[in-house]
Amino acid sequence: MKVSASFLSSKDIITDLRKLNETDVDYIHLDIMDGKFVKNKTMPFREMKNIYKYTSKRLDVHLMVDNPSKLIPLYAELNTEYITFHIEVDEDIEKNLQLIKSYSIKCGLAVKPDTKVKELIPYLPYLDMILIMSVEPGEGGQEFIETTEEKIEEVRSLLASYNLQTIISVDGGVNDKTISKCQKCDMVVSGSYIIKSDNFQQKISSLR
């Protein structure tokens, strides 16, 4: 199981990024929020771009924004492996996926808890990752939605029916208790469980 660590709930981002850099975490998960698509707002790109000073880990960028097309070129400049945006946005989904690919970066689509899995079907040929939200996007520290396990299985079956190797990631409320419900995914995103602990590596290892 790959682990992507979110610092959304961090009270000291620089210190926590340096601590994460000393672990074997696979990715740093960047939660980017515009205050429109979700109610909260994260620091602007001019600040976020300095993340390279504190970590050499590859980035897993999650755009919770109304207009991903404006931010994709910016985050493509960083040490980014994945850029994921939400299928629920009003922009041209296919065009945005192609834009991410044009930077030789892996692309993903995120689905909110209430979004039907079948909505992913038209975009499956483009996707490197499907990000299943196991909480409502926009705020750290929420409890894992129990029906997520069924959604993971549904996405897994869908991918198998098309013989695709797209990875499944789960984001929200992931900890040592809920990880048992994520066994059919390839990666988990964990924030508070890691960041609010005294031993980052121990928490990361418990999720693998």
Secondary structure, 3 states (H helix, E strand, C coil): CEEEEECCCCCCHHHHHHHHHCCCCCEEEEEEEECCCCCCECCCHHHHHHHHHCCCCEEEEEEECCCHHHHHHHHCCCCEEEEEEECCCCCCHHHHHHHHHHCCCEEEEEECCCCCHHHHHHHHHHCCEEEEECCCCCCCCCCCCCCHHHHHHHHHHHHHHCCCCCEEEEECCCCCCHHHHHCCCCEEEECHHHHCCCCHHHHHHHHC
